[in-house]
Amino acid sequence: MTRTLLRAISAILISSMMLPGMTASAAESMVDLTRSSSPTNLLNEENVGRMFENVEKSSSDQGEGQTVDASIAGLSMALDQYFEAVSSGNVSVSYEVQVARIASNEVAAKSVVLDNYEYLGIVVVDNYLNVREKPNMDGRIIGKMVNNSACNILEELDGWYYIESGEVTGYISSEFVVTGDEAVALAMADAKLRAAVNTDSLNVRKEPSTDSEVLTQITANERYEVLDVLDGWVKIALSSNEVAYVSAEYVEVGYSLIEAIVFEPISAATQFRMDVVNYALQFLGNPYVWGGTSLTKGADCSGFVKSVLANYGIWVPRVSRQQAGAGVAVTSATIQPGDLVFYGSGGVVNHVAMYIGNGKVIHAISESRGIGITSMWFSTPMGYRNVIGD
């Protein structure tokens, strides 16, 4: 195993062990301490090399009940199990081999994302960072980046980075960006397996079969969290409470990082609607919590829109199905910022988002993505409601 791969594994460990307020160097010291206290020194180049040399021999000598999860998310679970085994003094060579093999495979797959960035920068913020057209606070906002968003730094100015991220090229404050080893550690920890649609429109099905019910359709320019890869099918997370299957032929699956979202402040809406939308945007990046209504500590999709609207004295029911009957119906042609967009399957609404203009919505997406911005067409809308009024 190369030193680069060892450093990558260490980067994941460092990121996973960091507590709020802890620096990377402090977390690295914890990793060093774990290495030195481990009875077998797993993250030691000589020892890991020994593990790989003994893969074939040891695979037939596994201790009873001592196995490692080899799924997509197997690395973090394997490491957790490994450290538990270390603490109990019960670590077999075969177990070390399994951990090293999974770590090698996943780190190698994740490390591909680094090739997309010549000079990697990772945004570290509580909610979001504006991308501006010019390097000053008066520059027009052209995009937004949530916590852990990645960018390629093209130029460094006085307190600003000129960056490229996704479809956005502009300036961000360098105060909220980390680079170098710290950026690599965050990137390796945050890279997730996602599916990108490579066709204009794609059927999403309830089961992995062309005979299965079509739940909705999705379009290009959105990435979906991958839950499993099957023979000819990919299981994806559509929203907070809906999983589905798409044909592997029409999606590209790979590890990727969050990037900037194209966003321009709305200008055609009334000031009141702009206030509602801008208020909602303050909570970008905050957590998704099923059953929650807190805009800071966590909310689900309906709890999020309910709490945003309540700030302006607008009452809507608690759950999305009931919210779909509030206010008055509008169309995709007449929708305005602040209106609600509903999604679901089988004629039943199960998700809600708030339209913010420019074909975008803000919503509590899922536990892995939190409150974020996506295209209004991340799934086929079932309806639109104006709950604000004229």
C-alpha positions as CSV (number, residue, x, y, z in Angstrom):
1,M,0.0,0.0,0.0
2,T,1.4,3.4,-0.9
3,R,2.0,6.2,1.5
4,T,-0.6,8.3,-0.4
5,L,-3.3,5.7,0.3
6,L,-2.3,5.5,3.9
7,R,-2.6,9.3,4.2
8,A,-6.0,9.1,2.5
9,I,-7.2,6.5,5.1
10,S,-5.7,8.7,7.9
11,A,-7.6,11.7,6.4
12,I,-10.9,9.8,6.7
13,L,-10.0,8.8,10.2
14,I,-9.0,12.4,11.2
15,S,-12.3,13.8,9.8
16,S,-14.4,11.2,11.4
17,M,-12.8,11.7,14.8
18,M,-13.0,15.5,14.8
19,L,-15.3,17.0,17.4
20,P,-16.9,20.5,17.2
21,G,-14.1,23.1,17.7
22,M,-11.3,20.5,17.3
23,T,-8.6,21.3,14.8
24,A,-7.3,18.8,12.3
25,S,-3.9,18.6,14.0
26,A,-5.6,17.7,17.3
27,A,-7.6,15.0,15.6
28,E,-4.5,13.7,13.9
29,S,-2.8,13.4,17.3
30,M,-5.7,11.2,18.3
31,V,-5.1,9.0,15.2
32,D,-1.4,8.8,16.1
33,L,-2.3,7.9,19.6
34,T,-4.7,5.2,18.3
35,R,-2.0,3.8,16.1
36,S,0.6,3.6,18.9
37,S,-1.9,2.1,21.3
38,S,-3.2,-0.5,18.8
39,P,-1.8,-4.0,19.5
40,T,-1.3,-4.5,15.7
41,N,-0.8,-0.9,14.4
42,L,-3.3,-1.2,11.6
43,L,-2.4,2.2,9.9
44,N,1.3,1.3,9.7
45,E,2.7,0.9,6.2
46,E,4.7,-2.3,7.0
47,N,1.7,-3.9,8.8
48,V,-0.8,-3.0,6.1
49,G,1.6,-4.4,3.5
50,R,1.7,-7.6,5.5
51,M,-2.1,-7.7,5.5
52,F,-2.3,-7.5,1.8
53,E,0.4,-10.1,1.3
54,N,-1.7,-12.4,3.5
55,V,-5.2,-11.7,1.9
56,E,-5.4,-15.1,0.1
57,K,-4.0,-17.1,3.0
58,S,-6.1,-15.4,5.7
59,S,-9.4,-15.3,3.9
60,S,-9.9,-18.9,4.7
61,D,-9.0,-18.5,8.3
62,Q,-11.5,-15.9,9.5
63,G,-12.5,-16.1,13.1
64,E,-16.0,-17.1,13.8
65,G,-18.3,-14.0,13.8
66,Q,-15.5,-11.7,13.0
67,T,-16.5,-10.2,9.6
68,V,-16.4,-6.8,8.0
69,D,-19.3,-5.1,6.2
70,A,-18.3,-4.8,2.6
71,S,-21.1,-2.6,1.4
72,I,-20.8,0.9,-0.1
73,A,-20.6,2.4,3.4
74,G,-18.5,-0.4,4.7
75,L,-15.4,1.7,5.5
76,S,-16.7,3.7,8.4
77,M,-18.5,0.7,9.9
78,A,-15.4,-1.4,9.5
79,L,-13.2,1.1,11.2
80,D,-15.7,1.5,14.0
81,Q,-15.8,-2.3,14.5
82,Y,-12.0,-2.4,14.2
83,F,-11.4,0.1,17.0
84,E,-13.9,-1.7,19.2
85,A,-12.0,-4.9,18.6
86,V,-8.7,-3.2,19.4
87,S,-10.1,-1.9,22.7
88,S,-11.1,-5.5,23.6
89,G,-7.8,-6.9,22.4
90,N,-9.5,-9.2,20.1
91,V,-8.2,-8.6,16.6
92,S,-7.3,-11.4,14.2
93,V,-5.0,-11.1,11.2
94,S,-7.9,-12.0,8.9
95,Y,-10.0,-9.2,10.3
96,E,-7.2,-6.7,9.7
97,V,-7.0,-8.0,6.1
98,Q,-10.8,-7.3,5.6
99,V,-10.5,-3.8,7.0
100,A,-7.5,-3.0,4.9
101,R,-9.1,-4.4,1.7
102,I,-12.3,-2.3,2.2
103,A,-10.4,0.8,3.1
104,S,-8.2,0.4,0.0
105,N,-11.2,-0.1,-2.3
106,E,-13.3,2.8,-1.0
107,V,-10.4,5.2,-0.6
108,A,-9.3,4.5,-4.1
109,A,-12.8,5.1,-5.4
110,K,-13.3,8.3,-3.4
111,S,-9.8,9.7,-4.3
112,V,-11.0,10.0,-8.0
113,V,-13.0,13.1,-7.0
114,L,-9.7,14.9,-6.2
115,D,-8.8,14.6,-9.9
116,N,-11.5,17.1,-10.7
117,Y,-9.8,19.9,-8.7
118,E,-6.4,21.3,-9.6
119,Y,-6.4,23.5,-6.4
120,L,-9.1,22.1,-4.1
121,G,-11.0,24.4,-1.7
122,I,-13.7,23.2,0.7
123,V,-16.3,25.7,2.1
124,V,-16.7,25.5,5.9
125,V,-19.8,27.5,7.0
126,D,-22.8,27.1,9.4
127,N,-25.3,27.5,6.5
128,Y,-24.2,28.9,3.2
129,L,-21.7,31.1,1.4
130,N,-22.6,33.5,-1.4
131,V,-20.8,33.3,-4.7
132,R,-20.5,36.8,-6.2
133,E,-19.9,38.2,-9.6
134,K,-17.2,40.6,-8.3
135,P,-14.8,40.3,-5.3
136,N,-16.6,42.6,-2.9
137,M,-19.7,42.4,-0.7
138,D,-21.6,44.5,-3.1
139,G,-21.0,42.1,-6.0
140,R,-24.2,40.5,-7.5
141,I,-24.9,37.1,-6.0
142,I,-24.8,34.4,-8.7
143,G,-24.6,31.2,-6.6
144,K,-24.6,29.7,-3.2
145,M,-22.4,27.0,-1.5
146,V,-23.4,25.1,1.5
147,N,-21.1,23.5,4.1
148,N,-18.5,21.1,2.6
149,S,-19.1,22.3,-0.9
150,A,-16.0,21.9,-3.1
151,C,-14.5,24.3,-5.7
152,N,-11.5,24.6,-7.9
153,I,-9.6,27.8,-6.9
154,L,-8.5,29.7,-10.0
155,E,-7.0,32.8,-8.4
156,E,-6.4,34.3,-5.0
157,L,-7.1,38.0,-4.4
158,D,-7.1,40.1,-1.3
159,G,-9.5,38.1,1.0
160,W,-11.2,36.5,-2.0
161,Y,-10.9,33.3,-4.1
162,Y,-12.0,33.3,-7.8
163,I,-13.5,29.8,-8.1
164,E,-15.2,27.4,-10.3
165,S,-17.7,25.0,-8.8
166,G,-20.4,23.1,-10.7
167,E,-22.0,25.6,-13.1
168,V,-20.9,28.6,-11.2
169,T,-17.7,30.7,-11.7
170,G,-17.3,33.7,-9.4
171,Y,-15.8,35.0,-6.1
172,I,-16.1,33.8,-2.6
173,S,-14.7,35.0,0.7
174,S,-11.5,33.1,1.5
175,E,-12.3,33.4,5.2
176,F,-14.6,30.4,4.9
177,V,-12.5,28.1,2.7
178,V,-9.9,25.5,3.7
179,T,-7.3,24.2,1.3
180,G,-4.4,21.7,1.3
181,D,-4.4,18.6,3.5
182,E,-7.4,19.8,5.5
183,A,-9.5,20.2,2.3
184,V,-8.4,16.7,1.1
185,A,-9.4,15.2,4.5
186,L,-12.9,16.9,4.3
187,A,-13.3,15.9,0.7
188,M,-12.5,12.2,1.4
189,A,-14.8,12.1,4.3
190,D,-17.7,13.8,2.5
191,A,-17.5,12.2,-0.9
192,K,-20.7,10.2,-1.5
193,L,-21.8,7.8,-4.2
194,R,-24.3,9.7,-6.4
195,A,-26.1,9.1,-9.6
196,A,-26.3,11.7,-12.3
197,V,-29.0,11.4,-15.0
198,N,-27.5,11.4,-18.5
199,T,-30.7,11.8,-20.5
200,D,-33.4,14.5,-20.7
201,S,-36.0,12.5,-18.8
202,L,-35.9,9.3,-16.9
203,N,-38.6,7.1,-15.4
204,V,-38.2,6.3,-11.7
205,R,-39.8,3.0,-10.7
206,K,-41.0,1.5,-7.5
207,E,-39.1,-1.7,-8.0
208,P,-36.1,-2.7,-10.2
209,S,-38.1,-3.8,-13.2
210,T,-39.5,-2.2,-16.3
211,D,-42.8,-3.8,-15.4
212,S,-42.9,-1.9,-12.1
213,E,-45.0,1.2,-11.4
214,V,-43.5,4.5,-12.6
215,L,-43.4,6.8,-9.6
216,T,-42.2,9.9,-11.2
217,Q,-39.7,11.2,-13.8
218,I,-36.4,13.0,-13.1
219,T,-34.3,15.2,-15.4
220,A,-30.6,15.9,-16.0
221,N,-28.5,18.3,-13.9
222,E,-29.4,16.7,-10.6
223,R,-27.5,14.1,-8.6
224,Y,-29.2,11.6,-6.4
225,E,-27.8,9.7,-3.4
226,V,-27.1,6.1,-4.4
227,L,-28.3,3.5,-1.8
228,D,-27.5,0.4,-3.7
229,V,-26.3,-0.8,-7.1
230,L,-28.0,-3.9,-8.6
231,D,-27.8,-5.8,-11.8
232,G,-28.9,-3.1,-14.4
233,W,-30.6,-0.9,-11.7
234,V,-29.6,1.8,-9.3
235,K,-31.5,2.4,-6.0
236,I,-31.6,6.1,-5.2
237,A,-33.0,8.4,-2.6
238,L,-35.5,10.8,-4.2
239,S,-36.4,12.7,-1.1
240,S,-36.6,12.4,2.7
241,N,-39.0,9.5,2.7
242,E,-38.9,8.0,-0.8
243,V,-36.5,5.5,-2.4
244,A,-36.8,4.3,-6.0
245,Y,-35.0,2.6,-8.8
246,V,-33.7,3.8,-12.1
247,S,-32.1,2.0,-15.0
248,A,-28.3,1.9,-14.7
249,E,-28.1,2.6,-18.5
250,Y,-29.3,6.2,-18.1
251,V,-27.3,7.3,-15.1
252,E,-23.6,7.8,-14.3
253,V,-22.7,6.5,-10.8
254,G,-19.6,7.7,-9.0
255,Y,-18.3,9.4,-5.9
256,S,-18.7,13.2,-6.0
257,L,-18.7,16.3,-3.8
258,I,-21.3,18.9,-3.2
259,E,-20.7,21.9,-5.5
260,A,-22.2,25.4,-5.9
261,I,-25.8,26.0,-6.8
262,V,-26.7,28.5,-9.5
263,F,-28.8,31.1,-7.8
264,E,-29.8,34.7,-8.5
265,P,-31.9,36.8,-6.2
266,I,-35.5,37.2,-7.5
267,S,-36.4,40.6,-8.9
268,A,-39.9,40.2,-10.3
269,A,-41.6,39.2,-7.0
270,T,-43.1,41.5,-4.4
271,Q,-40.9,42.6,-1.6
272,F,-42.9,40.5,0.8
273,R,-42.3,37.3,-1.2
274,M,-38.6,38.2,-1.5
275,D,-38.5,38.5,2.3
276,V,-40.1,35.1,2.8
277,V,-37.6,33.5,0.4
278,N,-34.6,35.2,1.8
279,Y,-35.7,34.2,5.3
280,A,-35.9,30.5,4.1
281,L,-32.4,30.8,2.6
282,Q,-30.9,31.6,5.9
283,F,-31.3,28.0,6.9
284,L,-29.5,26.4,4.0
285,G,-27.3,23.6,5.2
286,N,-29.2,23.0,8.5
287,P,-30.1,19.4,9.3
288,Y,-33.1,17.3,8.2
289,V,-34.9,15.8,11.2
290,W,-37.9,13.6,10.7
291,G,-40.9,15.1,12.6
292,G,-38.9,18.3,13.4
293,T,-40.0,21.9,12.9
294,S,-36.9,23.7,14.1
295,L,-35.2,25.8,11.4
296,T,-31.9,25.6,13.3
297,K,-31.9,22.2,15.0
298,G,-33.7,20.3,12.3
299,A,-36.9,20.0,10.4
300,D,-38.6,17.7,7.9
301,C,-40.0,18.9,4.6
302,S,-43.4,20.0,5.8
303,G,-42.0,21.2,9.2
304,F,-39.5,23.4,7.3
305,V,-42.1,25.3,5.1
306,K,-44.6,25.5,8.0
307,S,-42.0,27.2,10.3
308,V,-40.8,29.6,7.5
309,L,-44.3,30.7,6.8
310,A,-45.2,30.9,10.5
311,N,-42.5,33.6,10.8
312,Y,-44.8,35.8,8.7
313,G,-48.0,34.9,10.3
314,I,-49.1,32.4,7.6
315,W,-50.6,29.2,8.9
316,V,-50.5,25.9,7.0
317,P,-51.2,22.4,8.2
318,R,-48.4,20.3,9.6
319,V,-48.0,17.5,7.0
320,S,-47.4,17.8,3.3
321,R,-50.6,15.9,2.2
322,Q,-52.7,18.5,4.1
323,Q,-50.6,21.4,3.0
324,A,-51.4,20.4,-0.6
325,G,-54.9,21.6,0.0
326,A,-54.0,25.0,1.6
327,G,-54.3,28.3,-0.3
328,V,-55.2,28.2,-4.0
329,A,-53.8,26.2,-6.9
330,V,-51.4,27.7,-9.4
331,T,-49.5,26.3,-12.4
332,S,-45.9,26.0,-13.3
333,A,-46.4,29.0,-15.6
334,T,-47.9,31.2,-12.9
335,I,-45.9,30.1,-9.8
336,Q,-44.2,32.8,-7.8
337,P,-41.4,32.8,-5.2
338,G,-42.8,31.6,-1.8
339,D,-45.4,29.3,-3.4
340,L,-45.3,25.6,-2.4
341,V,-44.4,22.7,-4.8
342,F,-45.6,19.2,-4.0
343,Y,-44.2,15.8,-4.9
344,G,-45.3,12.2,-4.4
345,S,-46.2,9.0,-6.1
346,G,-49.4,7.0,-6.8
347,G,-51.4,10.2,-6.5
348,V,-50.3,10.6,-2.9
349,V,-48.3,13.7,-1.8
350,N,-45.3,12.9,0.4
351,H,-42.9,15.8,0.0
352,V,-43.1,19.6,-0.2
353,A,-40.7,22.4,-1.2
354,M,-40.8,26.2,-1.4
355,Y,-40.3,27.8,-4.8
356,I,-37.5,30.5,-4.7
357,G,-37.5,31.6,-8.4
358,N,-35.3,30.7,-11.4
359,G,-36.7,27.2,-11.5
360,K,-35.3,26.4,-8.1
361,V,-36.8,25.2,-4.8
362,I,-35.5,25.1,-1.2
363,H,-36.6,22.1,1.0
364,A,-35.5,19.8,3.7
365,I,-34.3,17.1,1.3
366,S,-33.0,14.2,3.4
367,E,-30.8,13.3,6.4
368,S,-27.7,13.2,4.2
369,R,-28.4,16.5,2.4
370,G,-30.3,18.6,5.0
371,I,-31.9,21.8,3.9
372,G,-30.8,22.6,0.4
373,I,-31.6,24.0,-3.0
374,T,-32.4,21.8,-6.1
375,S,-34.1,22.2,-9.4
376,M,-37.9,22.3,-9.1
377,W,-37.8,19.3,-11.5
378,F,-35.6,17.1,-9.2
379,S,-38.8,15.0,-9.3
380,T,-42.0,15.6,-11.3
381,P,-44.2,18.0,-9.3
382,M,-47.7,16.9,-8.5
383,G,-49.1,20.4,-7.8
384,Y,-48.4,24.0,-6.8
385,R,-50.2,26.1,-4.2
386,N,-50.1,29.8,-3.4
387,V,-50.5,30.1,0.4
388,I,-49.2,33.7,0.6
389,G,-51.8,35.5,-1.5
390,D,-51.5,38.5,-3.8
